[in-house]
């Protein structure tokens, strides 16, 4: 019986298509680290001093982890005289952002 390696060819074709047209690191990060940053990802922090006006924002890009994002946001809240974050809000963007018009779209945004 000679199957000619057709199954292997299809697997290689599918994986090659995934690498050519997809984003394997982003996909794998979504599978294994859905609510935190993968070891190879950076995190961008967004702090809103006034939760009712999201046009006012302080940003810090390239943080090493979700915990580093939360620590930076906590320091920003303290510097804005709102250590309990009763008037402010924040979010952490996981992974590299992809532009969508004037927006930044992340793999996930978490608090």
Phi and psi restraints in degrees (range 20) as a CNS / XPLOR table:
assign (resid 1 and name C) (resid 2 and name N)
       (resid 2 and name CA) (resid 2 and name C) 1.0 -122.7 20.0 2
assign (resid 2 and name N) (resid 2 and name CA)
       (resid 2 and name C) (resid 3 and name N) 1.0 108.7 20.0 2
assign (resid 2 and name C) (resid 3 and name N)
       (resid 3 and name CA) (resid 3 and name C) 1.0 -87.4 20.0 2
assign (resid 3 and name N) (resid 3 and name CA)
       (resid 3 and name C) (resid 4 and name N) 1.0 -7.7 20.0 2
assign (resid 3 and name C) (resid 4 and name N)
       (resid 4 and name CA) (resid 4 and name C) 1.0 74.3 20.0 2
assign (resid 4 and name N) (resid 4 and name CA)
       (resid 4 and name C) (resid 5 and name N) 1.0 4.6 20.0 2
assign (resid 4 and name C) (resid 5 and name N)
       (resid 5 and name CA) (resid 5 and name C) 1.0 72.9 20.0 2
assign (resid 5 and name N) (resid 5 and name CA)
       (resid 5 and name C) (resid 6 and name N) 1.0 20.9 20.0 2
assign (resid 5 and name C) (resid 6 and name N)
       (resid 6 and name CA) (resid 6 and name C) 1.0 -62.4 20.0 2
assign (resid 6 and name N) (resid 6 and name CA)
       (resid 6 and name C) (resid 7 and name N) 1.0 -37.2 20.0 2
assign (resid 6 and name C) (resid 7 and name N)
       (resid 7 and name CA) (resid 7 and name C) 1.0 -65.6 20.0 2
assign (resid 7 and name N) (resid 7 and name CA)
       (resid 7 and name C) (resid 8 and name N) 1.0 -41.2 20.0 2
assign (resid 7 and name C) (resid 8 and name N)
       (resid 8 and name CA) (resid 8 and name C) 1.0 -64.7 20.0 2
assign (resid 8 and name N) (resid 8 and name CA)
       (resid 8 and name C) (resid 9 and name N) 1.0 -39.6 20.0 2
assign (resid 8 and name C) (resid 9 and name N)
       (resid 9 and name CA) (resid 9 and name C) 1.0 -60.6 20.0 2
assign (resid 9 and name N) (resid 9 and name CA)
       (resid 9 and name C) (resid 10 and name N) 1.0 -42.4 20.0 2
assign (resid 9 and name C) (resid 10 and name N)
       (resid 10 and name CA) (resid 10 and name C) 1.0 -65.8 20.0 2
assign (resid 10 and name N) (resid 10 and name CA)
       (resid 10 and name C) (resid 11 and name N) 1.0 -42.3 20.0 2
assign (resid 10 and name C) (resid 11 and name N)
       (resid 11 and name CA) (resid 11 and name C) 1.0 -61.9 20.0 2
assign (resid 11 and name N) (resid 11 and name CA)
       (resid 11 and name C) (resid 12 and name N) 1.0 -45.7 20.0 2
assign (resid 11 and name C) (resid 12 and name N)
       (resid 12 and name CA) (resid 12 and name C) 1.0 -62.5 20.0 2
assign (resid 12 and name N) (resid 12 and name CA)
       (resid 12 and name C) (resid 13 and name N) 1.0 -39.8 20.0 2
assign (resid 12 and name C) (resid 13 and name N)
       (resid 13 and name CA) (resid 13 and name C) 1.0 -63.9 20.0 2
assign (resid 13 and name N) (resid 13 and name CA)
       (resid 13 and name C) (resid 14 and name N) 1.0 -44.2 20.0 2
assign (resid 13 and name C) (resid 14 and name N)
       (resid 14 and name CA) (resid 14 and name C) 1.0 -65.9 20.0 2
assign (resid 14 and name N) (resid 14 and name CA)
       (resid 14 and name C) (resid 15 and name N) 1.0 -46.6 20.0 2
assign (resid 14 and name C) (resid 15 and name N)
       (resid 15 and name CA) (resid 15 and name C) 1.0 -64.7 20.0 2
assign (resid 15 and name N) (resid 15 and name CA)
       (resid 15 and name C) (resid 16 and name N) 1.0 -40.5 20.0 2
assign (resid 15 and name C) (resid 16 and name N)
       (resid 16 and name CA) (resid 16 and name C) 1.0 -61.8 20.0 2
assign (resid 16 and name N) (resid 16 and name CA)
       (resid 16 and name C) (resid 17 and name N) 1.0 -41.1 20.0 2
assign (resid 16 and name C) (resid 17 and name N)
       (resid 17 and name CA) (resid 17 and name C) 1.0 -63.6 20.0 2
assign (resid 17 and name N) (resid 17 and name CA)
       (resid 17 and name C) (resid 18 and name N) 1.0 -39.0 20.0 2
assign (resid 17 and name C) (resid 18 and name N)
       (resid 18 and name CA) (resid 18 and name C) 1.0 -61.9 20.0 2
assign (resid 18 and name N) (resid 18 and name CA)
       (resid 18 and name C) (resid 19 and name N) 1.0 -43.5 20.0 2
assign (resid 18 and name C) (resid 19 and name N)
       (resid 19 and name CA) (resid 19 and name C) 1.0 -69.8 20.0 2
assign (resid 19 and name N) (resid 19 and name CA)
       (resid 19 and name C) (resid 20 and name N) 1.0 -35.9 20.0 2
assign (resid 19 and name C) (resid 20 and name N)
       (resid 20 and name CA) (resid 20 and name C) 1.0 -75.0 20.0 2
assign (resid 20 and name N) (resid 20 and name CA)
       (resid 20 and name C) (resid 21 and name N) 1.0 -40.9 20.0 2
assign (resid 20 and name C) (resid 21 and name N)
       (resid 21 and name CA) (resid 21 and name C) 1.0 -112.7 20.0 2
assign (resid 21 and name N) (resid 21 and name CA)
       (resid 21 and name C) (resid 22 and name N) 1.0 -12.1 20.0 2
assign (resid 21 and name C) (resid 22 and name N)
       (resid 22 and name CA) (resid 22 and name C) 1.0 -105.3 20.0 2
assign (resid 22 and name N) (resid 22 and name CA)
       (resid 22 and name C) (resid 23 and name N) 1.0 -161.1 20.0 2
assign (resid 22 and name C) (resid 23 and name N)
       (resid 23 and name CA) (resid 23 and name C) 1.0 -138.9 20.0 2
assign (resid 23 and name N) (resid 23 and name CA)
       (resid 23 and name C) (resid 24 and name N) 1.0 79.4 20.0 2
assign (resid 23 and name C) (resid 24 and name N)
       (resid 24 and name CA) (resid 24 and name C) 1.0 -53.7 20.0 2
assign (resid 24 and name N) (resid 24 and name CA)
       (resid 24 and name C) (resid 25 and name N) 1.0 -45.0 20.0 2
assign (resid 24 and name C) (resid 25 and name N)
       (resid 25 and name CA) (resid 25 and name C) 1.0 -60.7 20.0 2
assign (resid 25 and name N) (resid 25 and name CA)
       (resid 25 and name C) (resid 26 and name N) 1.0 -39.1 20.0 2
assign (resid 25 and name C) (resid 26 and name N)
       (resid 26 and name CA) (resid 26 and name C) 1.0 -67.1 20.0 2
assign (resid 26 and name N) (resid 26 and name CA)
       (resid 26 and name C) (resid 27 and name N) 1.0 -41.4 20.0 2
assign (resid 26 and name C) (resid 27 and name N)
       (resid 27 and name CA) (resid 27 and name C) 1.0 -64.7 20.0 2
assign (resid 27 and name N) (resid 27 and name CA)
       (resid 27 and name C) (resid 28 and name N) 1.0 -47.1 20.0 2
assign (resid 27 and name C) (resid 28 and name N)
       (resid 28 and name CA) (resid 28 and name C) 1.0 -63.4 20.0 2
assign (resid 28 and name N) (resid 28 and name CA)
       (resid 28 and name C) (resid 29 and name N) 1.0 -40.5 20.0 2
assign (resid 28 and name C) (resid 29 and name N)
       (resid 29 and name CA) (resid 29 and name C) 1.0 -60.8 20.0 2
assign (resid 29 and name N) (resid 29 and name CA)
       (resid 29 and name C) (resid 30 and name N) 1.0 -39.5 20.0 2
assign (resid 29 and name C) (resid 30 and name N)
       (resid 30 and name CA) (resid 30 and name C) 1.0 -65.7 20.0 2
assign (resid 30 and name N) (resid 30 and name CA)
       (resid 30 and name C) (resid 31 and name N) 1.0 -33.7 20.0 2
assign (resid 30 and name C) (resid 31 and name N)
       (resid 31 and name CA) (resid 31 and name C) 1.0 -71.6 20.0 2
assign (resid 31 and name N) (resid 31 and name CA)
       (resid 31 and name C) (resid 32 and name N) 1.0 -48.3 20.0 2
assign (resid 31 and name C) (resid 32 and name N)
       (resid 32 and name CA) (resid 32 and name C) 1.0 -95.7 20.0 2
assign (resid 32 and name N) (resid 32 and name CA)
       (resid 32 and name C) (resid 33 and name N) 1.0 -25.4 20.0 2
assign (resid 32 and name C) (resid 33 and name N)
       (resid 33 and name CA) (resid 33 and name C) 1.0 -132.2 20.0 2
assign (resid 33 and name N) (resid 33 and name CA)
       (resid 33 and name C) (resid 34 and name N) 1.0 64.0 20.0 2
assign (resid 33 and name C) (resid 34 and name N)
       (resid 34 and name CA) (resid 34 and name C) 1.0 -66.4 20.0 2
assign (resid 34 and name N) (resid 34 and name CA)
       (resid 34 and name C) (resid 35 and name N) 1.0 -30.8 20.0 2
assign (resid 34 and name C) (resid 35 and name N)
       (resid 35 and name CA) (resid 35 and name C) 1.0 -115.5 20.0 2
assign (resid 35 and name N) (resid 35 and name CA)
       (resid 35 and name C) (resid 36 and name N) 1.0 11.5 20.0 2
assign (resid 35 and name C) (resid 36 and name N)
       (resid 36 and name CA) (resid 36 and name C) 1.0 -145.2 20.0 2
assign (resid 36 and name N) (resid 36 and name CA)
       (resid 36 and name C) (resid 37 and name N) 1.0 175.2 20.0 2
assign (resid 36 and name C) (resid 37 and name N)
       (resid 37 and name CA) (resid 37 and name C) 1.0 -85.2 20.0 2
assign (resid 37 and name N) (resid 37 and name CA)
       (resid 37 and name C) (resid 38 and name N) 1.0 140.8 20.0 2
assign (resid 37 and name C) (resid 38 and name N)
       (resid 38 and name CA) (resid 38 and name C) 1.0 -71.6 20.0 2
assign (resid 38 and name N) (resid 38 and name CA)
       (resid 38 and name C) (resid 39 and name N) 1.0 158.8 20.0 2
assign (resid 38 and name C) (resid 39 and name N)
       (resid 39 and name CA) (resid 39 and name C) 1.0 -57.0 20.0 2
assign (resid 39 and name N) (resid 39 and name CA)
       (resid 39 and name C) (resid 40 and name N) 1.0 -28.0 20.0 2
assign (resid 39 and name C) (resid 40 and name N)
       (resid 40 and name CA) (resid 40 and name C) 1.0 -93.8 20.0 2
assign (resid 40 and name N) (resid 40 and name CA)
       (resid 40 and name C) (resid 41 and name N) 1.0 -2.8 20.0 2
assign (resid 40 and name C) (resid 41 and name N)
       (resid 41 and name CA) (resid 41 and name C) 1.0 -94.1 20.0 2
assign (resid 41 and name N) (resid 41 and name CA)
       (resid 41 and name C) (resid 42 and name N) 1.0 155.2 20.0 2
assign (resid 41 and name C) (resid 42 and name N)
       (resid 42 and name CA) (resid 42 and name C) 1.0 -105.6 20.0 2
assign (resid 42 and name N) (resid 42 and name CA)
       (resid 42 and name C) (resid 43 and name N) 1.0 167.4 20.0 2
assign (resid 42 and name C) (resid 43 and name N)
       (resid 43 and name CA) (resid 43 and name C) 1.0 -127.5 20.0 2
assign (resid 43 and name N) (resid 43 and name CA)
       (resid 43 and name C) (resid 44 and name N) 1.0 135.8 20.0 2
assign (resid 43 and name C) (resid 44 and name N)
       (resid 44 and name CA) (resid 44 and name C) 1.0 -106.4 20.0 2
assign (resid 44 and name N) (resid 44 and name CA)
       (resid 44 and name C) (resid 45 and name N) 1.0 133.3 20.0 2
assign (resid 44 and name C) (resid 45 and name N)
       (resid 45 and name CA) (resid 45 and name C) 1.0 -102.1 20.0 2
assign (resid 45 and name N) (resid 45 and name CA)
       (resid 45 and name C) (resid 46 and name N) 1.0 139.6 20.0 2
assign (resid 45 and name C) (resid 46 and name N)
       (resid 46 and name CA) (resid 46 and name C) 1.0 -129.8 20.0 2
assign (resid 46 and name N) (resid 46 and name CA)
       (resid 46 and name C) (resid 47 and name N) 1.0 118.1 20.0 2
assign (resid 46 and name C) (resid 47 and name N)
       (resid 47 and name CA) (resid 47 and name C) 1.0 -113.9 20.0 2
assign (resid 47 and name N) (resid 47 and name CA)
       (resid 47 and name C) (resid 48 and name N) 1.0 126.5 20.0 2
assign (resid 47 and name C) (resid 48 and name N)
       (resid 48 and name CA) (resid 48 and name C) 1.0 -109.2 20.0 2
assign (resid 48 and name N) (resid 48 and name CA)
       (resid 48 and name C) (resid 49 and name N) 1.0 104.5 20.0 2
assign (resid 48 and name C) (resid 49 and name N)
       (resid 49 and name CA) (resid 49 and name C) 1.0 -60.3 20.0 2
assign (resid 49 and name N) (resid 49 and name CA)
       (resid 49 and name C) (resid 50 and name N) 1.0 -29.1 20.0 2
assign (resid 49 and name C) (resid 50 and name N)
       (resid 50 and name CA) (resid 50 and name C) 1.0 -123.5 20.0 2
assign (resid 50 and name N) (resid 50 and name CA)
       (resid 50 and name C) (resid 51 and name N) 1.0 106.9 20.0 2
assign (resid 50 and name C) (resid 51 and name N)
       (resid 51 and name CA) (resid 51 and name C) 1.0 -62.6 20.0 2
assign (resid 51 and name N) (resid 51 and name CA)
       (resid 51 and name C) (resid 52 and name N) 1.0 -14.4 20.0 2
assign (resid 51 and name C) (resid 52 and name N)
       (resid 52 and name CA) (resid 52 and name C) 1.0 -93.1 20.0 2
assign (resid 52 and name N) (resid 52 and name CA)
       (resid 52 and name C) (resid 53 and name N) 1.0 -2.9 20.0 2
assign (resid 52 and name C) (resid 53 and name N)
       (resid 53 and name CA) (resid 53 and name C) 1.0 -137.1 20.0 2
assign (resid 53 and name N) (resid 53 and name CA)
       (resid 53 and name C) (resid 54 and name N) 1.0 89.8 20.0 2
assign (resid 53 and name C) (resid 54 and name N)
       (resid 54 and name CA) (resid 54 and name C) 1.0 -78.2 20.0 2
assign (resid 54 and name N) (resid 54 and name CA)
       (resid 54 and name C) (resid 55 and name N) 1.0 0.6 20.0 2
assign (resid 54 and name C) (resid 55 and name N)
       (resid 55 and name CA) (resid 55 and name C) 1.0 -75.3 20.0 2
assign (resid 55 and name N) (resid 55 and name CA)
       (resid 55 and name C) (resid 56 and name N) 1.0 -24.0 20.0 2
assign (resid 55 and name C) (resid 56 and name N)
       (resid 56 and name CA) (resid 56 and name C) 1.0 -87.4 20.0 2
assign (resid 56 and name N) (resid 56 and name CA)
       (resid 56 and name C) (resid 57 and name N) 1.0 113.2 20.0 2
assign (resid 56 and name C) (resid 57 and name N)
       (resid 57 and name CA) (resid 57 and name C) 1.0 -144.2 20.0 2
assign (resid 57 and name N) (resid 57 and name CA)
       (resid 57 and name C) (resid 58 and name N) 1.0 143.0 20.0 2
assign (resid 57 and name C) (resid 58 and name N)
       (resid 58 and name CA) (resid 58 and name C) 1.0 -114.0 20.0 2
assign (resid 58 and name N) (resid 58 and name CA)
       (resid 58 and name C) (resid 59 and name N) 1.0 132.4 20.0 2
assign (resid 58 and name C) (resid 59 and name N)
       (resid 59 and name CA) (resid 59 and name C) 1.0 -120.8 20.0 2
assign (resid 59 and name N) (resid 59 and name CA)
       (resid 59 and name C) (resid 60 and name N) 1.0 148.2 20.0 2
assign (resid 59 and name C) (resid 60 and name N)
       (resid 60 and name CA) (resid 60 and name C) 1.0 -138.0 20.0 2
assign (resid 60 and name N) (resid 60 and name CA)
       (resid 60 and name C) (resid 61 and name N) 1.0 116.7 20.0 2
assign (resid 60 and name C) (resid 61 and name N)
       (resid 61 and name CA) (resid 61 and name C) 1.0 -97.6 20.0 2
assign (resid 61 and name N) (resid 61 and name CA)
       (resid 61 and name C) (resid 62 and name N) 1.0 155.5 20.0 2
assign (resid 61 and name C) (resid 62 and name N)
       (resid 62 and name CA) (resid 62 and name C) 1.0 76.4 20.0 2
assign (resid 62 and name N) (resid 62 and name CA)
       (resid 62 and name C) (resid 63 and name N) 1.0 26.9 20.0 2
assign (resid 62 and name C) (resid 63 and name N)
       (resid 63 and name CA) (resid 63 and name C) 1.0 -71.8 20.0 2
assign (resid 63 and name N) (resid 63 and name CA)
       (resid 63 and name C) (resid 64 and name N) 1.0 153.7 20.0 2
assign (resid 63 and name C) (resid 64 and name N)
       (resid 64 and name CA) (resid 64 and name C) 1.0 -78.1 20.0 2
assign (resid 64 and name N) (resid 64 and name CA)
       (resid 64 and name C) (resid 65 and name N) 1.0 -22.6 20.0 2
assign (resid 64 and name C) (resid 65 and name N)
       (resid 65 and name CA) (resid 65 and name C) 1.0 -158.2 20.0 2
assign (resid 65 and name N) (resid 65 and name CA)
       (resid 65 and name C) (resid 66 and name N) 1.0 169.5 20.0 2
assign (resid 65 and name C) (resid 66 and name N)
       (resid 66 and name CA) (resid 66 and name C) 1.0 -63.9 20.0 2
assign (resid 66 and name N) (resid 66 and name CA)
       (resid 66 and name C) (resid 67 and name N) 1.0 -38.5 20.0 2
assign (resid 66 and name C) (resid 67 and name N)
       (resid 67 and name CA) (resid 67 and name C) 1.0 -63.5 20.0 2
assign (resid 67 and name N) (resid 67 and name CA)
       (resid 67 and name C) (resid 68 and name N) 1.0 -38.7 20.0 2
assign (resid 67 and name C) (resid 68 and name N)
       (resid 68 and name CA) (resid 68 and name C) 1.0 -64.4 20.0 2
assign (resid 68 and name N) (resid 68 and name CA)
       (resid 68 and name C) (resid 69 and name N) 1.0 -35.9 20.0 2
assign (resid 68 and name C) (resid 69 and name N)
       (resid 69 and name CA) (resid 69 and name C) 1.0 -63.0 20.0 2
assign (resid 69 and name N) (resid 69 and name CA)
       (resid 69 and name C) (resid 70 and name N) 1.0 -47.8 20.0 2
assign (resid 69 and name C) (resid 70 and name N)
       (resid 70 and name CA) (resid 70 and name C) 1.0 -63.3 20.0 2
assign (resid 70 and name N) (resid 70 and name CA)
       (resid 70 and name C) (resid 71 and name N) 1.0 -37.1 20.0 2
assign (resid 70 and name C) (resid 71 and name N)
       (resid 71 and name CA) (resid 71 and name C) 1.0 -67.9 20.0 2
assign (resid 71 and name N) (resid 71 and name CA)
       (resid 71 and name C) (resid 72 and name N) 1.0 -40.6 20.0 2
assign (resid 71 and name C) (resid 72 and name N)
       (resid 72 and name CA) (resid 72 and name C) 1.0 -64.3 20.0 2
assign (resid 72 and name N) (resid 72 and name CA)
       (resid 72 and name C) (resid 73 and name N) 1.0 -42.9 20.0 2
assign (resid 72 and name C) (resid 73 and name N)
       (resid 73 and name CA) (resid 73 and name C) 1.0 -63.6 20.0 2
assign (resid 73 and name N) (resid 73 and name CA)
       (resid 73 and name C) (resid 74 and name N) 1.0 -41.0 20.0 2
assign (resid 73 and name C) (resid 74 and name N)
       (resid 74 and name CA) (resid 74 and name C) 1.0 -61.0 20.0 2
assign (resid 74 and name N) (resid 74 and name CA)
       (resid 74 and name C) (resid 75 and name N) 1.0 -41.8 20.0 2
assign (resid 74 and name C) (resid 75 and name N)
       (resid 75 and name CA) (resid 75 and name C) 1.0 -66.1 20.0 2
assign (resid 75 and name N) (resid 75 and name CA)
       (resid 75 and name C) (resid 76 and name N) 1.0 -39.0 20.0 2
assign (resid 75 and name C) (resid 76 and name N)
       (resid 76 and name CA) (resid 76 and name C) 1.0 -65.6 20.0 2
assign (resid 76 and name N) (resid 76 and name CA)
       (resid 76 and name C) (resid 77 and name N) 1.0 -40.2 20.0 2
assign (resid 76 and name C) (resid 77 and name N)
       (resid 77 and name CA) (resid 77 and name C) 1.0 -64.4 20.0 2
assign (resid 77 and name N) (resid 77 and name CA)
       (resid 77 and name C) (resid 78 and name N) 1.0 -42.3 20.0 2
assign (resid 77 and name C) (resid 78 and name N)
       (resid 78 and name CA) (resid 78 and name C) 1.0 -62.4 20.0 2
assign (resid 78 and name N) (resid 78 and name CA)
       (resid 78 and name C) (resid 79 and name N) 1.0 -42.0 20.0 2
assign (resid 78 and name C) (resid 79 and name N)
       (resid 79 and name CA) (resid 79 and name C) 1.0 -66.3 20.0 2
assign (resid 79 and name N) (resid 79 and name CA)
       (resid 79 and name C) (resid 80 and name N) 1.0 -24.0 20.0 2
assign (resid 79 and name C) (resid 80 and name N)
       (resid 80 and name CA) (resid 80 and name C) 1.0 -96.9 20.0 2
assign (resid 80 and name N) (resid 80 and name CA)
       (resid 80 and name C) (resid 81 and name N) 1.0 19.8 20.0 2
assign (resid 80 and name C) (resid 81 and name N)
       (resid 81 and name CA) (resid 81 and name C) 1.0 56.2 20.0 2
assign (resid 81 and name N) (resid 81 and name CA)
       (resid 81 and name C) (resid 82 and name N) 1.0 37.0 20.0 2
assign (resid 81 and name C) (resid 82 and name N)
       (resid 82 and name CA) (resid 82 and name C) 1.0 -140.3 20.0 2
assign (resid 82 and name N) (resid 82 and name CA)
       (resid 82 and name C) (resid 83 and name N) 1.0 59.9 20.0 2
assign (resid 82 and name C) (resid 83 and name N)
       (resid 83 and name CA) (resid 83 and name C) 1.0 -63.6 20.0 2
assign (resid 83 and name N) (resid 83 and name CA)
       (resid 83 and name C) (resid 84 and name N) 1.0 -24.2 20.0 2
assign (resid 83 and name C) (resid 84 and name N)
       (resid 84 and name CA) (resid 84 and name C) 1.0 -89.9 20.0 2
assign (resid 84 and name N) (resid 84 and name CA)
       (resid 84 and name C) (resid 85 and name N) 1.0 -1.9 20.0 2
assign (resid 84 and name C) (resid 85 and name N)
       (resid 85 and name CA) (resid 85 and name C) 1.0 56.3 20.0 2
assign (resid 85 and name N) (resid 85 and name CA)
       (resid 85 and name C) (resid 86 and name N) 1.0 41.0 20.0 2
assign (resid 85 and name C) (resid 86 and name N)
       (resid 86 and name CA) (resid 86 and name C) 1.0 -77.6 20.0 2
assign (resid 86 and name N) (resid 86 and name CA)
       (resid 86 and name C) (resid 87 and name N) 1.0 -24.1 20.0 2
assign (resid 86 and name C) (resid 87 and name N)
       (resid 87 and name CA) (resid 87 and name C) 1.0 -110.8 20.0 2
assign (resid 87 and name N) (resid 87 and name CA)
       (resid 87 and name C) (resid 88 and name N) 1.0 -12.0 20.0 2
assign (resid 87 and name C) (resid 88 and name N)
       (resid 88 and name CA) (resid 88 and name C) 1.0 -113.6 20.0 2
assign (resid 88 and name N) (resid 88 and name CA)
       (resid 88 and name C) (resid 89 and name N) 1.0 176.3 20.0 2
assign (resid 88 and name C) (resid 89 and name N)
       (resid 89 and name CA) (resid 89 and name C) 1.0 -151.1 20.0 2
assign (resid 89 and name N) (resid 89 and name CA)
       (resid 89 and name C) (resid 90 and name N) 1.0 169.1 20.0 2
assign (resid 89 and name C) (resid 90 and name N)
       (resid 90 and name CA) (resid 90 and name C) 1.0 -156.7 20.0 2
assign (resid 90 and name N) (resid 90 and name CA)
       (resid 90 and name C) (resid 91 and name N) 1.0 167.2 20.0 2
assign (resid 90 and name C) (resid 91 and name N)
       (resid 91 and name CA) (resid 91 and name C) 1.0 -153.6 20.0 2
assign (resid 91 and name N) (resid 91 and name CA)
       (resid 91 and name C) (resid 92 and name N) 1.0 155.1 20.0 2
assign (resid 91 and name C) (resid 92 and name N)
       (resid 92 and name CA) (resid 92 and name C) 1.0 -119.8 20.0 2
assign (resid 92 and name N) (resid 92 and name CA)
       (resid 92 and name C) (resid 93 and name N) 1.0 123.5 20.0 2
assign (resid 92 and name C) (resid 93 and name N)
       (resid 93 and name CA) (resid 93 and name C) 1.0 -91.8 20.0 2
assign (resid 93 and name N) (resid 93 and name CA)
       (resid 93 and name C) (resid 94 and name N) 1.0 122.3 20.0 2
assign (resid 93 and name C) (resid 94 and name N)
       (resid 94 and name CA) (resid 94 and name C) 1.0 -91.4 20.0 2
assign (resid 94 and name N) (resid 94 and name CA)
       (resid 94 and name C) (resid 95 and name N) 1.0 132.4 20.0 2
assign (resid 94 and name C) (resid 95 and name N)
       (resid 95 and name CA) (resid 95 and name C) 1.0 84.0 20.0 2
assign (resid 95 and name N) (resid 95 and name CA)
       (resid 95 and name C) (resid 96 and name N) 1.0 -173.0 20.0 2
assign (resid 95 and name C) (resid 96 and name N)
       (resid 96 and name CA) (resid 96 and name C) 1.0 -80.9 20.0 2
assign (resid 96 and name N) (resid 96 and name CA)
       (resid 96 and name C) (resid 97 and name N) 1.0 133.9 20.0 2
assign (resid 96 and name C) (resid 97 and name N)
       (resid 97 and name CA) (resid 97 and name C) 1.0 -77.3 20.0 2
assign (resid 97 and name N) (resid 97 and name CA)
       (resid 97 and name C) (resid 98 and name N) 1.0 149.8 20.0 2
assign (resid 97 and name C) (resid 98 and name N)
       (resid 98 and name CA) (resid 98 and name C) 1.0 -115.2 20.0 2
assign (resid 98 and name N) (resid 98 and name CA)
       (resid 98 and name C) (resid 99 and name N) 1.0 130.7 20.0 2
assign (resid 98 and name C) (resid 99 and name N)
       (resid 99 and name CA) (resid 99 and name C) 1.0 -69.8 20.0 2
assign (resid 99 and name N) (resid 99 and name CA)
       (resid 99 and name C) (resid 100 and name N) 1.0 139.3 20.0 2
assign (resid 99 and name C) (resid 100 and name N)
       (resid 100 and name CA) (resid 100 and name C) 1.0 -138.7 20.0 2
assign (resid 100 and name N) (resid 100 and name CA)
       (resid 100 and name C) (resid 101 and name N) 1.0 85.9 20.0 2
assign (resid 100 and name C) (resid 101 and name N)
       (resid 101 and name CA) (resid 101 and name C) 1.0 69.2 20.0 2
assign (resid 101 and name N) (resid 101 and name CA)
       (resid 101 and name C) (resid 102 and name N) 1.0 -125.6 20.0 2
assign (resid 101 and name C) (resid 102 and name N)
       (resid 102 and name CA) (resid 102 and name C) 1.0 -92.7 20.0 2
assign (resid 102 and name N) (resid 102 and name CA)
       (resid 102 and name C) (resid 103 and name N) 1.0 1.2 20.0 2
assign (resid 102 and name C) (resid 103 and name N)
       (resid 103 and name CA) (resid 103 and name C) 1.0 -94.2 20.0 2
assign (resid 103 and name N) (resid 103 and name CA)
       (resid 103 and name C) (resid 104 and name N) 1.0 158.8 20.0 2
assign (resid 103 and name C) (resid 104 and name N)
       (resid 104 and name CA) (resid 104 and name C) 1.0 -109.7 20.0 2
assign (resid 104 and name N) (resid 104 and name CA)
       (resid 104 and name C) (resid 105 and name N) 1.0 124.7 20.0 2
assign (resid 104 and name C) (resid 105 and name N)
       (resid 105 and name CA) (resid 105 and name C) 1.0 -109.1 20.0 2
assign (resid 105 and name N) (resid 105 and name CA)
       (resid 105 and name C) (resid 106 and name N) 1.0 122.7 20.0 2
assign (resid 105 and name C) (resid 106 and name N)
       (resid 106 and name CA) (resid 106 and name C) 1.0 -103.6 20.0 2
assign (resid 106 and name N) (resid 106 and name CA)
       (resid 106 and name C) (resid 107 and name N) 1.0 165.5 20.0 2
assign (resid 106 and name C) (resid 107 and name N)
       (resid 107 and name CA) (resid 107 and name C) 1.0 -57.9 20.0 2
assign (resid 107 and name N) (resid 107 and name CA)
       (resid 107 and name C) (resid 108 and name N) 1.0 -40.3 20.0 2
assign (resid 107 and name C) (resid 108 and name N)
       (resid 108 and name CA) (resid 108 and name C) 1.0 -160.9 20.0 2
assign (resid 108 and name N) (resid 108 and name CA)
       (resid 108 and name C) (resid 109 and name N) 1.0 151.1 20.0 2
assign (resid 108 and name C) (resid 109 and name N)
       (resid 109 and name CA) (resid 109 and name C) 1.0 -120.4 20.0 2
assign (resid 109 and name N) (resid 109 and name CA)
       (resid 109 and name C) (resid 110 and name N) 1.0 131.6 20.0 2
assign (resid 109 and name C) (resid 110 and name N)
       (resid 110 and name CA) (resid 110 and name C) 1.0 -134.6 20.0 2
assign (resid 110 and name N) (resid 110 and name CA)
       (resid 110 and name C) (resid 111 and name N) 1.0 167.8 20.0 2
